[in-house]
């Protein structure tokens, strides 16, 4: 289960940051600690 949130307060509650990079073939999702 992958949760992507655009709410800053919720983002800060998670130790892992989720970065979404849009490419021509779709979106890449990266988890950053």
C-alpha positions in Angstrom: 0.0 0.0 0.0 1.5 3.3 -1.1 0.1 6.6 0.2 1.0 9.8 -1.5 -0.1 12.9 0.2 0.2 16.5 -0.8 -0.7 17.8 2.7 2.4 19.3 4.3 1.3 18.4 7.9 0.7 14.8 7.0 4.1 14.6 5.1 5.9 15.7 8.2 4.3 13.0 10.2 6.0 10.3 8.1 9.7 9.7 8.5 9.9 8.8 4.8 9.4 11.4 2.1 7.7 10.4 -1.1 8.9 12.1 -4.2 7.0 11.8 -7.5 8.9 12.5 -10.7 6.9 12.8 -13.9 8.4 11.4 -17.0 7.2 10.8 -20.6 6.4 7.2 -19.8 4.6 7.9 -16.6 5.4 8.8 -13.0 8.3 7.5 -11.0 7.8 7.3 -7.2 10.8 7.4 -5.0 11.0 6.9 -1.2 13.5 9.1 0.6 14.4 8.6 4.2 
